[in-house]
Amino acid sequence: MKKGVLVCAAVLVLAVLVAAPASAASKKVDFGFKLGLSSSNNKWTDDDGTENALTEATYGGLAIINLSPNIGLQVEIDYLITGETWPSVEYDTVKERFGYLHIPVLFRYKFMKEGKFIPVAFAGPVISFLVSAYETGYGDVEDFFKSTDFGLDMGLGAEFALGNIKALIDFRYYMGLTNVYSAPDLVIMELPMDFTMKNAAFMLTAGIIF
């Protein structure tokens, strides 16, 4: 799994480095970083409505390849935490917490070619690699979950001109499409129970692009 993370990150960096020299003169590639908060409430098949959202920090770096004045391709490497909490008699509150290296490739559209304030919409596929998994009362539960998740990022944002750089605000939703739970089926009263779990998170971040 860790080899897969390194390979994927290396491919991303290589693609950006190849594209940057060819387009630097016309400023077709922008780089940046961002940080903010994620609010996640993962979707289990046995959810009963008592689950609460888990709020954590999220951060990452990005490269924007500007294909035209309005259309671009935004590639990111982010750290995202998903999970949820729920009340428990034994532990007061149980927390599930999953750390992912979150790598989206987003098609972005700027509603204005120029200006001090430019609204942006974006959407695209995501591949995520599990780097940690924790549950109250059990500790490390990484072996019970798949190492890779596939999903979609979609959202809205805005760019603000600040001299030679730009500030970026980004609000998005991540919808995991993979059942990442991989433990053997539980058997209760000799009847198999097929549990599934999919990641889901809202993210609000701010950053700088230059």
MOZIUR-V660973 format. One record per backbone hydrogen bond with DSSP energy under -0.5 kcal/mol. CO is the residue of the C=O (numbers start at 0). NH is the residue of the N-H. If there is no record, write none. Layout:
CO;NH
CO;NH
This chain:
0;4
1;5
2;6
3;7
4;8
5;9
6;10
7;11
8;12
9;13
10;14
11;15
12;16
13;17
14;18
15;19
16;20
17;21
18;22
19;22
19;23
22;25
22;27
23;26
27;65
29;63
30;209
31;61
32;207
33;59
34;205
35;57
36;203
37;55
38;201
39;53
41;43
42;197
43;46
51;84
52;54
53;39
55;37
57;35
58;78
59;33
60;76
61;31
62;64
62;74
63;29
63;65
64;66
64;72
69;109
70;66
70;67
71;107
72;64
72;74
73;105
74;62
76;60
77;79
77;101
78;58
79;99
81;97
82;41
83;95
84;51
85;93
87;91
90;92
91;87
93;85
94;135
95;83
96;133
97;81
98;130
98;131
99;79
99;101
100;102
100;128
101;77
101;103
102;126
103;75
104;124
105;73
105;107
106;122
107;71
108;110
108;120
115;160
117;158
118;110
119;156
120;108
121;154
122;106
123;152
124;104
125;150
126;102
127;148
128;100
131;98
132;140
132;141
133;96
134;137
134;138
138;134
140;143
141;144
143;181
143;182
146;129
148;127
149;176
149;177
150;125
151;174
152;123
153;172
154;121
155;170
156;119
157;168
158;117
159;166
161;164
164;161
165;208
166;159
167;206
168;157
169;204
170;155
171;202
172;153
172;174
173;175
173;200
174;151
177;179
179;145
185;187
185;192
187;190
190;187
191;193
192;185
192;194
195;44
196;179
197;42
198;175
199;40
200;173
201;38
202;171
203;36
204;169
205;34
206;167
207;32
208;165
